[in-house]
Amino acid sequence: MKNRKKAEEYIINQISKIDPDENVKMYKEFFKSLDDKQFDEFMIALRDGKEQLSVQLPNLVKSITNDKILKIAEDIGVELFESIRFKDTSTDGREFVTEYKYLILEIPVRRVIQYLFHKISLPESDKKIDVMSGQVIKPDKGAKLSLIEAQILLNKGLDKSIVELMKFRGGDVSGYQKFKNQLETLGSVKMSDIASDTYPRSEIILDVFFKCMHIDNNLIS
């Protein structure tokens, strides 16, 4: 019982450095619900890596800074930065250790659906479009861009790719025509050479809807 009390105090103390409110309350209630046998099983699972301590922080409400993470890791003796040992194939597998230490973390990786071959298609044309959105539809539709995929592009700094996919290929009929003409004529496209005074059809339609309801807007400026 004495060791259990010390273990609980240690865990709650570390959790409180991240969030002294809801997460501390959550773990106190969790420990209270366990008898001694269940607590021992939980600690063994933690030791063996079958269980992990987690912290729940609402987006845009509570945040934790990198400096705080580094300080907590230092306090509990967790080494986040390590030198990397690798084999150089050009020297018959000679091992090297990097001079500088790098941040090593375990993170979940999810592959976006477009990497799955059964989701890839190649349409024969792009002539069939939706009159309301200006976007290519089946059977000519070849792909789509989800919000998650757009965020991935944004995080990689591929802003121009987002403009191409969501504007010129995403319903901007006039802009896409100029895009295609330049591609067919020159063999390549520079979006900076295409006039930016065109709009996706969906934006034009929404502007019309608003004005029909006597709602002024600046969608089309």
Rosetta constraint file for C-alpha pairs under 8 A:
AtomPair CA 1 CA 5 HARMONIC 6.26 0.50
AtomPair CA 1 CA 36 HARMONIC 7.63 0.50
AtomPair CA 2 CA 6 HARMONIC 6.47 0.50
AtomPair CA 3 CA 7 HARMONIC 6.13 0.50
AtomPair CA 4 CA 8 HARMONIC 6.10 0.50
AtomPair CA 4 CA 39 HARMONIC 7.86 0.50
AtomPair CA 5 CA 9 HARMONIC 6.14 0.50
AtomPair CA 6 CA 10 HARMONIC 6.10 0.50
AtomPair CA 7 CA 11 HARMONIC 6.26 0.50
AtomPair CA 8 CA 12 HARMONIC 6.09 0.50
AtomPair CA 8 CA 31 HARMONIC 7.48 0.50
AtomPair CA 9 CA 13 HARMONIC 5.88 0.50
AtomPair CA 10 CA 14 HARMONIC 6.32 0.50
AtomPair CA 11 CA 15 HARMONIC 6.16 0.50
AtomPair CA 12 CA 16 HARMONIC 5.97 0.50
AtomPair CA 12 CA 24 HARMONIC 6.00 0.50
AtomPair CA 12 CA 27 HARMONIC 6.97 0.50
AtomPair CA 12 CA 28 HARMONIC 7.53 0.50
AtomPair CA 13 CA 17 HARMONIC 6.72 0.50
AtomPair CA 14 CA 18 HARMONIC 7.27 0.50
AtomPair CA 14 CA 72 HARMONIC 7.53 0.50
AtomPair CA 15 CA 19 HARMONIC 6.22 0.50
AtomPair CA 15 CA 20 HARMONIC 7.02 0.50
AtomPair CA 15 CA 23 HARMONIC 7.00 0.50
AtomPair CA 15 CA 24 HARMONIC 6.30 0.50
AtomPair CA 15 CA 55 HARMONIC 7.50 0.50
AtomPair CA 16 CA 20 HARMONIC 3.98 0.50
AtomPair CA 16 CA 21 HARMONIC 7.36 0.50
AtomPair CA 16 CA 23 HARMONIC 7.53 0.50
AtomPair CA 16 CA 24 HARMONIC 5.94 0.50
AtomPair CA 17 CA 72 HARMONIC 7.38 0.50
AtomPair CA 18 CA 55 HARMONIC 7.95 0.50
AtomPair CA 18 CA 64 HARMONIC 6.87 0.50
AtomPair CA 18 CA 68 HARMONIC 7.78 0.50
AtomPair CA 19 CA 23 HARMONIC 6.01 0.50
AtomPair CA 19 CA 24 HARMONIC 6.91 0.50
AtomPair CA 19 CA 55 HARMONIC 7.95 0.50
AtomPair CA 20 CA 24 HARMONIC 5.60 0.50
AtomPair CA 21 CA 25 HARMONIC 6.30 0.50
AtomPair CA 22 CA 26 HARMONIC 6.06 0.50
AtomPair CA 23 CA 27 HARMONIC 6.32 0.50
AtomPair CA 23 CA 55 HARMONIC 6.29 0.50
AtomPair CA 23 CA 56 HARMONIC 6.70 0.50
AtomPair CA 24 CA 28 HARMONIC 6.18 0.50
AtomPair CA 25 CA 29 HARMONIC 6.23 0.50
AtomPair CA 26 CA 30 HARMONIC 6.12 0.50
AtomPair CA 27 CA 31 HARMONIC 6.05 0.50
AtomPair CA 28 CA 32 HARMONIC 6.16 0.50
AtomPair CA 29 CA 33 HARMONIC 6.32 0.50
AtomPair CA 30 CA 34 HARMONIC 6.86 0.50
AtomPair CA 31 CA 39 HARMONIC 7.42 0.50
AtomPair CA 34 CA 38 HARMONIC 5.48 0.50
AtomPair CA 34 CA 39 HARMONIC 5.68 0.50
AtomPair CA 35 CA 39 HARMONIC 6.10 0.50
AtomPair CA 36 CA 40 HARMONIC 6.19 0.50
AtomPair CA 37 CA 41 HARMONIC 6.30 0.50
AtomPair CA 38 CA 42 HARMONIC 6.14 0.50
AtomPair CA 39 CA 43 HARMONIC 6.23 0.50
AtomPair CA 40 CA 44 HARMONIC 6.20 0.50
AtomPair CA 41 CA 45 HARMONIC 6.16 0.50
AtomPair CA 42 CA 46 HARMONIC 6.23 0.50
AtomPair CA 42 CA 51 HARMONIC 7.41 0.50
AtomPair CA 43 CA 47 HARMONIC 6.19 0.50
AtomPair CA 44 CA 48 HARMONIC 6.16 0.50
AtomPair CA 45 CA 49 HARMONIC 6.06 0.50
AtomPair CA 45 CA 50 HARMONIC 4.91 0.50
AtomPair CA 45 CA 51 HARMONIC 5.27 0.50
AtomPair CA 46 CA 50 HARMONIC 5.99 0.50
AtomPair CA 46 CA 51 HARMONIC 4.77 0.50
AtomPair CA 46 CA 52 HARMONIC 5.97 0.50
AtomPair CA 46 CA 53 HARMONIC 7.98 0.50
AtomPair CA 57 CA 61 HARMONIC 7.57 0.50
AtomPair CA 57 CA 62 HARMONIC 5.79 0.50
AtomPair CA 57 CA 63 HARMONIC 6.89 0.50
AtomPair CA 58 CA 62 HARMONIC 5.90 0.50
AtomPair CA 58 CA 63 HARMONIC 8.00 0.50
AtomPair CA 59 CA 63 HARMONIC 7.52 0.50
AtomPair CA 64 CA 68 HARMONIC 6.58 0.50
AtomPair CA 64 CA 69 HARMONIC 7.26 0.50
AtomPair CA 65 CA 69 HARMONIC 6.48 0.50
AtomPair CA 66 CA 70 HARMONIC 6.20 0.50
AtomPair CA 67 CA 71 HARMONIC 6.16 0.50
AtomPair CA 68 CA 72 HARMONIC 6.18 0.50
AtomPair CA 69 CA 73 HARMONIC 6.13 0.50
AtomPair CA 70 CA 74 HARMONIC 6.14 0.50
AtomPair CA 71 CA 75 HARMONIC 6.22 0.50
AtomPair CA 72 CA 76 HARMONIC 6.38 0.50
AtomPair CA 73 CA 77 HARMONIC 5.98 0.50
AtomPair CA 73 CA 78 HARMONIC 4.91 0.50
AtomPair CA 73 CA 79 HARMONIC 6.97 0.50
AtomPair CA 73 CA 80 HARMONIC 7.40 0.50
AtomPair CA 74 CA 78 HARMONIC 6.02 0.50
AtomPair CA 74 CA 79 HARMONIC 7.25 0.50
AtomPair CA 80 CA 102 HARMONIC 7.99 0.50
AtomPair CA 80 CA 103 HARMONIC 5.63 0.50
AtomPair CA 80 CA 104 HARMONIC 5.92 0.50
AtomPair CA 80 CA 105 HARMONIC 7.23 0.50
AtomPair CA 81 CA 101 HARMONIC 5.36 0.50
AtomPair CA 81 CA 102 HARMONIC 4.86 0.50
AtomPair CA 81 CA 103 HARMONIC 4.39 0.50
AtomPair CA 81 CA 104 HARMONIC 5.97 0.50
AtomPair CA 82 CA 101 HARMONIC 4.60 0.50
AtomPair CA 82 CA 102 HARMONIC 5.36 0.50
AtomPair CA 82 CA 103 HARMONIC 6.58 0.50
AtomPair CA 82 CA 104 HARMONIC 6.74 0.50
AtomPair CA 83 CA 97 HARMONIC 6.42 0.50
AtomPair CA 83 CA 98 HARMONIC 5.49 0.50
AtomPair CA 83 CA 99 HARMONIC 6.98 0.50
AtomPair CA 83 CA 100 HARMONIC 6.15 0.50
AtomPair CA 83 CA 101 HARMONIC 4.29 0.50
AtomPair CA 83 CA 102 HARMONIC 6.19 0.50
AtomPair CA 84 CA 97 HARMONIC 5.61 0.50
AtomPair CA 84 CA 98 HARMONIC 5.43 0.50
AtomPair CA 84 CA 101 HARMONIC 7.15 0.50
AtomPair CA 84 CA 102 HARMONIC 7.43 0.50
AtomPair CA 85 CA 95 HARMONIC 6.73 0.50
AtomPair CA 85 CA 96 HARMONIC 5.61 0.50
AtomPair CA 85 CA 97 HARMONIC 4.45 0.50
AtomPair CA 85 CA 98 HARMONIC 6.60 0.50
AtomPair CA 86 CA 95 HARMONIC 5.59 0.50
AtomPair CA 86 CA 96 HARMONIC 5.54 0.50
AtomPair CA 86 CA 97 HARMONIC 6.62 0.50
AtomPair CA 87 CA 93 HARMONIC 4.89 0.50
AtomPair CA 87 CA 94 HARMONIC 5.38 0.50
AtomPair CA 87 CA 95 HARMONIC 4.43 0.50
AtomPair CA 87 CA 96 HARMONIC 6.26 0.50
AtomPair CA 88 CA 92 HARMONIC 6.85 0.50
AtomPair CA 88 CA 93 HARMONIC 4.98 0.50
AtomPair CA 88 CA 94 HARMONIC 5.43 0.50
AtomPair CA 88 CA 95 HARMONIC 6.34 0.50
AtomPair CA 88 CA 96 HARMONIC 7.31 0.50
AtomPair CA 89 CA 93 HARMONIC 4.90 0.50
AtomPair CA 89 CA 94 HARMONIC 7.34 0.50
AtomPair CA 111 CA 115 HARMONIC 6.85 0.50
AtomPair CA 112 CA 116 HARMONIC 7.95 0.50
AtomPair CA 112 CA 149 HARMONIC 7.23 0.50
AtomPair CA 113 CA 119 HARMONIC 7.17 0.50
AtomPair CA 114 CA 119 HARMONIC 6.15 0.50
AtomPair CA 114 CA 120 HARMONIC 6.61 0.50
AtomPair CA 115 CA 119 HARMONIC 7.74 0.50
AtomPair CA 115 CA 120 HARMONIC 7.94 0.50
AtomPair CA 116 CA 120 HARMONIC 7.08 0.50
AtomPair CA 120 CA 142 HARMONIC 7.66 0.50
AtomPair CA 120 CA 143 HARMONIC 7.48 0.50
AtomPair CA 121 CA 142 HARMONIC 5.52 0.50
AtomPair CA 121 CA 143 HARMONIC 7.26 0.50
AtomPair CA 122 CA 142 HARMONIC 5.70 0.50
AtomPair CA 123 CA 139 HARMONIC 7.25 0.50
AtomPair CA 123 CA 140 HARMONIC 5.19 0.50
AtomPair CA 123 CA 141 HARMONIC 6.45 0.50
AtomPair CA 123 CA 142 HARMONIC 5.42 0.50
AtomPair CA 124 CA 140 HARMONIC 6.60 0.50
AtomPair CA 125 CA 140 HARMONIC 5.66 0.50
AtomPair CA 126 CA 136 HARMONIC 6.08 0.50
AtomPair CA 126 CA 140 HARMONIC 5.30 0.50
AtomPair CA 126 CA 141 HARMONIC 7.06 0.50
AtomPair CA 127 CA 136 HARMONIC 7.15 0.50
AtomPair CA 127 CA 140 HARMONIC 6.99 0.50
AtomPair CA 128 CA 136 HARMONIC 5.77 0.50
AtomPair CA 128 CA 137 HARMONIC 6.02 0.50
AtomPair CA 128 CA 138 HARMONIC 7.36 0.50
AtomPair CA 128 CA 139 HARMONIC 7.65 0.50
AtomPair CA 128 CA 140 HARMONIC 6.07 0.50
AtomPair CA 129 CA 133 HARMONIC 7.98 0.50
AtomPair CA 129 CA 134 HARMONIC 5.65 0.50
AtomPair CA 129 CA 135 HARMONIC 5.29 0.50
AtomPair CA 129 CA 136 HARMONIC 4.21 0.50
AtomPair CA 129 CA 137 HARMONIC 5.36 0.50
AtomPair CA 130 CA 134 HARMONIC 5.11 0.50
AtomPair CA 130 CA 135 HARMONIC 5.55 0.50
AtomPair CA 130 CA 136 HARMONIC 6.36 0.50
AtomPair CA 130 CA 137 HARMONIC 6.27 0.50
AtomPair CA 131 CA 201 HARMONIC 7.87 0.50
AtomPair CA 132 CA 201 HARMONIC 6.50 0.50
AtomPair CA 132 CA 202 HARMONIC 5.96 0.50
AtomPair CA 132 CA 205 HARMONIC 6.58 0.50
AtomPair CA 133 CA 171 HARMONIC 5.76 0.50
AtomPair CA 133 CA 200 HARMONIC 7.27 0.50
AtomPair CA 133 CA 201 HARMONIC 5.04 0.50
AtomPair CA 133 CA 202 HARMONIC 4.21 0.50
AtomPair CA 133 CA 203 HARMONIC 7.96 0.50
AtomPair CA 133 CA 205 HARMONIC 7.71 0.50
AtomPair CA 134 CA 170 HARMONIC 7.33 0.50
AtomPair CA 134 CA 171 HARMONIC 4.02 0.50
AtomPair CA 134 CA 172 HARMONIC 6.43 0.50
AtomPair CA 134 CA 173 HARMONIC 6.03 0.50
AtomPair CA 134 CA 200 HARMONIC 6.80 0.50
AtomPair CA 134 CA 201 HARMONIC 4.94 0.50
AtomPair CA 134 CA 202 HARMONIC 6.66 0.50
AtomPair CA 135 CA 169 HARMONIC 7.43 0.50
AtomPair CA 135 CA 170 HARMONIC 5.51 0.50
AtomPair CA 135 CA 171 HARMONIC 4.29 0.50
AtomPair CA 135 CA 172 HARMONIC 7.85 0.50
AtomPair CA 136 CA 140 HARMONIC 6.32 0.50
AtomPair CA 136 CA 141 HARMONIC 5.25 0.50
AtomPair CA 136 CA 170 HARMONIC 7.89 0.50
AtomPair CA 136 CA 171 HARMONIC 7.52 0.50
AtomPair CA 137 CA 141 HARMONIC 4.57 0.50
AtomPair CA 138 CA 142 HARMONIC 7.94 0.50
AtomPair CA 145 CA 149 HARMONIC 6.22 0.50
AtomPair CA 145 CA 150 HARMONIC 6.70 0.50
AtomPair CA 145 CA 165 HARMONIC 7.50 0.50
AtomPair CA 145 CA 166 HARMONIC 7.73 0.50
AtomPair CA 146 CA 150 HARMONIC 6.26 0.50
AtomPair CA 147 CA 151 HARMONIC 6.19 0.50
AtomPair CA 148 CA 152 HARMONIC 6.27 0.50
AtomPair CA 149 CA 153 HARMONIC 6.36 0.50
AtomPair CA 150 CA 154 HARMONIC 6.17 0.50
AtomPair CA 150 CA 162 HARMONIC 6.59 0.50
AtomPair CA 151 CA 155 HARMONIC 6.04 0.50
AtomPair CA 152 CA 156 HARMONIC 6.35 0.50
AtomPair CA 153 CA 157 HARMONIC 6.39 0.50
AtomPair CA 153 CA 158 HARMONIC 5.16 0.50
AtomPair CA 153 CA 159 HARMONIC 7.05 0.50
AtomPair CA 153 CA 161 HARMONIC 7.39 0.50
AtomPair CA 153 CA 162 HARMONIC 6.91 0.50
AtomPair CA 154 CA 158 HARMONIC 5.59 0.50
AtomPair CA 154 CA 159 HARMONIC 5.92 0.50
AtomPair CA 154 CA 162 HARMONIC 7.47 0.50
AtomPair CA 158 CA 162 HARMONIC 6.70 0.50
AtomPair CA 159 CA 163 HARMONIC 6.46 0.50
AtomPair CA 160 CA 164 HARMONIC 6.19 0.50
AtomPair CA 161 CA 165 HARMONIC 6.07 0.50
AtomPair CA 162 CA 166 HARMONIC 5.72 0.50
AtomPair CA 162 CA 167 HARMONIC 7.75 0.50
AtomPair CA 163 CA 167 HARMONIC 5.27 0.50
AtomPair CA 163 CA 168 HARMONIC 6.93 0.50
AtomPair CA 164 CA 168 HARMONIC 5.06 0.50
AtomPair CA 164 CA 169 HARMONIC 5.98 0.50
AtomPair CA 164 CA 170 HARMONIC 7.82 0.50
AtomPair CA 164 CA 191 HARMONIC 7.70 0.50
AtomPair CA 165 CA 169 HARMONIC 4.93 0.50
AtomPair CA 165 CA 170 HARMONIC 5.77 0.50
AtomPair CA 166 CA 170 HARMONIC 4.40 0.50
AtomPair CA 166 CA 171 HARMONIC 7.55 0.50
AtomPair CA 167 CA 171 HARMONIC 6.24 0.50
AtomPair CA 167 CA 172 HARMONIC 5.58 0.50
AtomPair CA 167 CA 199 HARMONIC 7.45 0.50
AtomPair CA 167 CA 200 HARMONIC 6.08 0.50
AtomPair CA 168 CA 172 HARMONIC 5.04 0.50
AtomPair CA 168 CA 173 HARMONIC 7.27 0.50
AtomPair CA 168 CA 175 HARMONIC 5.51 0.50
AtomPair CA 168 CA 176 HARMONIC 4.75 0.50
AtomPair CA 168 CA 179 HARMONIC 7.23 0.50
AtomPair CA 168 CA 200 HARMONIC 7.56 0.50
AtomPair CA 169 CA 176 HARMONIC 6.15 0.50
AtomPair CA 170 CA 200 HARMONIC 6.98 0.50
AtomPair CA 171 CA 176 HARMONIC 7.88 0.50
AtomPair CA 171 CA 200 HARMONIC 4.63 0.50
AtomPair CA 171 CA 201 HARMONIC 5.48 0.50
AtomPair CA 171 CA 202 HARMONIC 6.89 0.50
AtomPair CA 172 CA 176 HARMONIC 5.83 0.50
AtomPair CA 172 CA 198 HARMONIC 6.78 0.50
AtomPair CA 172 CA 199 HARMONIC 5.32 0.50
AtomPair CA 172 CA 200 HARMONIC 3.61 0.50
AtomPair CA 172 CA 201 HARMONIC 5.71 0.50
AtomPair CA 173 CA 177 HARMONIC 6.23 0.50
AtomPair CA 173 CA 199 HARMONIC 7.94 0.50
AtomPair CA 173 CA 200 HARMONIC 6.68 0.50
AtomPair CA 173 CA 201 HARMONIC 6.79 0.50
AtomPair CA 174 CA 178 HARMONIC 6.55 0.50
AtomPair CA 174 CA 198 HARMONIC 6.38 0.50
AtomPair CA 174 CA 199 HARMONIC 7.78 0.50
AtomPair CA 175 CA 179 HARMONIC 6.11 0.50
AtomPair CA 175 CA 194 HARMONIC 7.27 0.50
AtomPair CA 175 CA 195 HARMONIC 7.51 0.50
AtomPair CA 175 CA 196 HARMONIC 7.80 0.50
AtomPair CA 175 CA 198 HARMONIC 5.77 0.50
AtomPair CA 175 CA 199 HARMONIC 7.44 0.50
AtomPair CA 176 CA 180 HARMONIC 6.07 0.50
AtomPair CA 177 CA 181 HARMONIC 6.12 0.50
AtomPair CA 178 CA 182 HARMONIC 6.20 0.50
AtomPair CA 178 CA 194 HARMONIC 6.72 0.50
AtomPair CA 179 CA 183 HARMONIC 6.26 0.50
AtomPair CA 179 CA 189 HARMONIC 6.70 0.50
AtomPair CA 179 CA 191 HARMONIC 7.58 0.50
AtomPair CA 179 CA 194 HARMONIC 7.01 0.50
AtomPair CA 180 CA 184 HARMONIC 6.02 0.50
AtomPair CA 181 CA 185 HARMONIC 5.94 0.50
AtomPair CA 182 CA 186 HARMONIC 5.68 0.50
AtomPair CA 182 CA 187 HARMONIC 7.20 0.50
AtomPair CA 182 CA 188 HARMONIC 6.81 0.50
AtomPair CA 182 CA 189 HARMONIC 5.88 0.50
AtomPair CA 183 CA 187 HARMONIC 4.74 0.50
AtomPair CA 183 CA 188 HARMONIC 4.79 0.50
AtomPair CA 183 CA 189 HARMONIC 5.34 0.50
AtomPair CA 184 CA 188 HARMONIC 7.71 0.50
AtomPair CA 190 CA 194 HARMONIC 7.11 0.50
AtomPair CA 199 CA 203 HARMONIC 6.59 0.50
AtomPair CA 199 CA 204 HARMONIC 6.83 0.50
AtomPair CA 199 CA 220 HARMONIC 7.60 0.50
AtomPair CA 200 CA 204 HARMONIC 6.65 0.50
AtomPair CA 201 CA 205 HARMONIC 6.15 0.50
AtomPair CA 202 CA 206 HARMONIC 6.08 0.50
AtomPair CA 203 CA 207 HARMONIC 6.16 0.50
AtomPair CA 203 CA 219 HARMONIC 6.80 0.50
AtomPair CA 203 CA 220 HARMONIC 7.53 0.50
AtomPair CA 204 CA 208 HARMONIC 6.36 0.50
AtomPair CA 204 CA 219 HARMONIC 7.76 0.50
AtomPair CA 204 CA 220 HARMONIC 6.91 0.50
AtomPair CA 205 CA 209 HARMONIC 6.24 0.50
AtomPair CA 206 CA 210 HARMONIC 6.21 0.50
AtomPair CA 207 CA 211 HARMONIC 6.27 0.50
AtomPair CA 207 CA 217 HARMONIC 7.12 0.50
AtomPair CA 207 CA 219 HARMONIC 6.19 0.50
AtomPair CA 207 CA 220 HARMONIC 6.87 0.50
AtomPair CA 208 CA 212 HARMONIC 6.07 0.50
AtomPair CA 209 CA 213 HARMONIC 6.45 0.50
AtomPair CA 210 CA 214 HARMONIC 6.34 0.50
AtomPair CA 210 CA 215 HARMONIC 4.94 0.50
AtomPair CA 210 CA 216 HARMONIC 6.69 0.50
AtomPair CA 210 CA 217 HARMONIC 7.34 0.50
AtomPair CA 211 CA 215 HARMONIC 5.11 0.50
AtomPair CA 211 CA 216 HARMONIC 5.93 0.50
AtomPair CA 211 CA 217 HARMONIC 7.82 0.50
